[in-house]
Amino acid sequence: MKMPRRIRTHCPFCNEHNEHEIQKARKGQPSEMKWGQRQFRRVTSGYRGYPRPLPPGGKPTQKVDLRYRCTECGKAHTREGFRVSRLELEG
């Protein structure tokens, strides 16, 4: 799916319609010190394998996570994602 990189939409912070720049949200670096990650490392270490069965197949598409950044105030907001196999930002 092709989508423009800049659209005019409502900004909840300015409370008016402004031009927004669209960007894909990227996954942050996971922290190794979190409890869940420490437990995962402990369970998968040694002779045991993965702690839970991996699901077969999976979903055919993933939901896109987009950030809409206002060009006036500079604040970003998100909307509910939609399923698309491939997203291409143009412009």
Secondary structure, DSSP 4 states (H G I P E B T S, - for coil): -EEESEEEEEETTTTEEEEEEEEE--PPPPPTTSHHHHHHHHHHSTT---SSPPPSS--SSEE--EEEEETTT--EEE----EES--EEE-
